Amino acid sequence: MATVLVIGGTSGIGEATARAFTARGDRVVVAGRDPQRLENALGRLGDGVDGTTCDAADAAAVRELAASIAPIDVLVLAPSGAAGAGTIADLKLDDLRAGFEGKFWPQVTALQQVLPSLADDGAVVLVTAGSARAALTGTAGLAAINGALEAMVAPLAAELAPRRVNAVSPGVIDTPWWDAQGPGVREATFDAFASVVPAGRVGEPDDVAAAIVAMATNGYVTGSVLDCAGGGQLATGP
């Protein structure tokens, strides 16, 4: 039985990941900064999952949490913010900074603070996004945030070996992240992507959770970024 810490585990992909590891019989601890969301998530996850309120950007709090459940076999970094989207001409730079503060810095801070409590053969999985390597109008800021995380994966895998470091890069997934993108954006985006991706649909959090479990448990995969995008990462054309 592995000990799994899911930071950003109170909704969407993080919550689905906690559920997937629990189904394997692992000991799972979820952390999120919003007490009400944490309570709601624990209610949905049911028995077998513990949780605590913890802001991933709070280095001292993360270090204390990690030490309390050490050794940690799997660390999943799933915190994410909603800021940073928009065409470059209109993108407020303060929003882009907020995007980094909501996703990039919490993941990096949490990773650094958990390291002393991570098992010698432990695994780390970052959750990035397909925007890192796409060329979609209005996503330059999101590409910068997620691309920065993905650029760290290979060097971290080399630096932290024999611990393994990977990332899963979701495409368009039906999660609460879309609630902050404005009226009609969810529906329009989902319809557009479902009509063009080879899978013929947008993704579900469980799809990404399965990919995260695979990357965390395959002992011969490290330094890799796995697309979980229904084929949306494929170049299409005549």
N, C-alpha and C positions, 0 to 999 in steps of 0.2 A: 504493500500500500504506500503510495507516494503522498508526500505533503505538497499541496499545490496552493500557491498564493495568486489570486487573480485581482490585480489592482485595476480599478475601473470596472468592477464586476457587478454593478447594481442595475444594469439594464442592457438591452441589445446584445451585442456580440459577447461582452464580458459575462453577462448573466448566462447566456447559452453555453459558454465555455465552462462555467462553474457546474452547470447541470451535466454536461458531457463527462467531465472528470468524476463527478459524483457517481454517475452511472457505472463507471469502471470500478468503483469501490475505493476511490482515493479519498484522502482527507483534504477537504477544500475549505479555504478561508477566502472570503471576498472582502474587498475594501472599497469604500467610496466616500466622497466628502460630504454628501447630503444625507443626514440621519433618516429623513422620511423615505427617501428612495431606497436606502439600505434596508429599512424595516419592511418595505413593500417587497423588495427582491427576496429577502429571506423567507417571507411568507409564501412566495411563489415557488422558491427552491425547495422548501420543506426540510425534513430532518436530514442530518448528515452534512449540512453546510453551516459553518460558523461565519460571522461577519463582524466588522468593526468599522466605525467611522474614522477615516484617515484621508487627509489631503495628500495626494501623491507629490505635490510640490513642497510639502513640509518635510524637510530632510530628517529632522529629529524624530518626528512622529513615525515616519516610515521605518527608520532604523530600529526604533523601539518595538514596533509591531513585528518586524522580521525576526528580531532576537527572541521574541516571546513564543514563536512557533518553530524555531530552528531545530534541525536543519531543513531547509526548503529544497525540495527536489525539482520543482517546476515553478518558475516565475512567469506569469503572463501579464504583459503590460498593455492594458486596453483603455487607459484614459484618453478622452478626446474632447475637443472643443468644437463649437459650431462656427467660429469666426474665421475669416480669411478668404472667403469666396468673393468673386466679383471681377469684372473686367479691370485691367490695370489702370485705365484712365480714371475710373471711378472708385477704385479700391482705396479705402481710408487706411493709411499706414498704421494707425492705431489699432484698427481691426486686425490687420495682419500680425502685429505684435501680440494682440490678444490671442490670436490663433496659435502662435508659438507657445504662449504661456499656458494655453489650455491643453496642448498635446505634446509638443516637443520637450519642453522643460520638465513636465511631470514624469514623462517616461524616462528621461535621462537621470533625473534626480532619484527616482525610485530604484532604478537599476543600480546606481552607485551605492545607495544606502542599504540595499538588500545583499550586496555581494558578501559581506562578512558572515551572513547567515545562510548563504547558498551552498548546498552540498558540493563536494569536490567533483562529483560527476553530474551536477545539476544542469538543467536546461532553462534557457530564457527564450521566450517568444514575444516579439514586439508586434503590435497590430498597427499597420501603416494604412495605406490606401492606394488604389490604382491611379489616382491623380498624380502620383509621383513620377510616372513614366508615360502618362497620356499626353495628348495635345488637344485639350478641350478648351474652348473659349470660356473665360471666366474662372479658370482654375489655377492660374499661375501661382497665387498665394498658397493654395492647398498643396500644389506640387512642391513648393519650397519647403513647407512644413514636413510633409511625408517623405520627400526626397532626402531631406537632411537625416531623418531617422534611418532610411534604407541605406544611405551611404556609410553609416556606422556599423552595419551588420557584419560585413566581412572583416574589418579590422578588429572588431570586438571578438569575433570567433577565434581569430588568431591570438589575440592578447590573453583571452580568458581560458583557452584550452587547458585541460581536457573538458571543461564545461563547454556546452554547446550553445550557440546563439543563432537564432533564425528569426525571420519575420514572415507574417502572413499579410498579403496585400489584397484586401477585399475590393470588389468592384461596387456596383450599385446594390446595396443591401437594404432591406426594409427594416429600418431601426428608427428609434426616436430621434436620431440625429437630424432627420429631415424635418422635424417639427419646427426647427428654428430657421429654416431656409425661406420662409415666406409663403403666403397663400398660393396654392396651385402648383408650387414647384415640385412637390412630391409626385403628384399625379402625372404632370407633364413629363418629368424625368423618367419615371417608371415606364410609362407608355412608350416613350422614345427608345429606351434601352431594350425593353422586352422585344421590340420589333426588329432589332438588329443583332443582338448577341446570339451566338450559336446555340446557347442553352434555351433560348426562347422565353426567358423570364428573368425577373430580377431575383437576387439572392435572398435567402433567409438567414437569420443569425445562426441557426443550427448548421447551415452549410459551412460557415466560417469556423464555427466551433470544432467541427470535425477535422478541418485542416489544421487548426491549432494543436489539437490533440496529436495528430499525426506527426507534426514537426517536433513536438515536445517529447514524443516517445520513441522516435526512430533514432537509435543511437549512432547511426552512421551518416546523419545529415547535420551539417553545420555550415554557417556562413552563407545561407541561402535565403532568398526571398521567394515565397510561393504565392503565385497569383491564384486568387479564388474569386473569379469574376465572370464565370459562365462563358468564358471565351472572349470577353470584352477587350482583353489585352491584345487580341490578334489584329493584325492589319487587315483591313478589308478594302476591296476595290474591284474594278473590272478585271 
